């Protein structure tokens, strides 16, 4: 029988939860009391019991806390957040929860705040050296403003995660350029289709439809892109495997 620890490890790609509740609170920028409260309300799954029955938390818990934070930023009450999370599949991985957070973040207009270096590190959940801040600036996540930083709060968590991606700085920036160009092209075409569809309607109806459609369109784009990328990677790996077999025969 699969234990709870093994199930959670499988969802995380064989990564066993290792954070104590104090470490989770520090990483997420919340209090231990808040984590325990979320647990009693069912907003967070229970920790995995390790040696001496000490609870351990993993990336799924961090991602769920980030999603809750984003929902609160959108002005949702705790009851509304409970309903929202209750509609999600119970076994979402950290990556899938991050996608949910990206969709929620898309509901609001772009947000930028000016913070100190200490506050930037607190929101990032980690220490940031000069080189890491420079990479975040190159990705458009932060900009230097004297001894403070302007931060695109919608991009901060994504930018921080990209710091640990084993790709060169140039490759990350090239990928960002590709995504930006194709996203703008898709947005332009979708906007044209929607404009044509509501051309005869009242301006208030158009604004209402736009607000309703935005999260749906973003979710559709994320889903279709995920599937397309998965297919591309599968073909890439299959081609690589075929090439290795051909080399072995030769």
PECOR-V896014 format. One record per helix or strand of 3 or more residues. SS is the DSSP state (~ for helix, > for strand). FROM is the first residue (numbers start at 1). TO is the last residue. If there is no record, write none. Layout:
ss=SS from=FROM to=TO
ss=SS from=FROM to=TO
//
This chain:
ss=~ from=4 to=11
ss=~ from=21 to=28
ss=~ from=32 to=41
ss=~ from=51 to=53
ss=> from=55 to=57
ss=~ from=59 to=73
ss=~ from=78 to=86
ss=~ from=94 to=105
ss=> from=112 to=115
ss=~ from=117 to=124
ss=~ from=130 to=138
ss=> from=142 to=145
ss=> from=148 to=152
ss=~ from=156 to=162
ss=~ from=169 to=197
ss=~ from=203 to=249
//
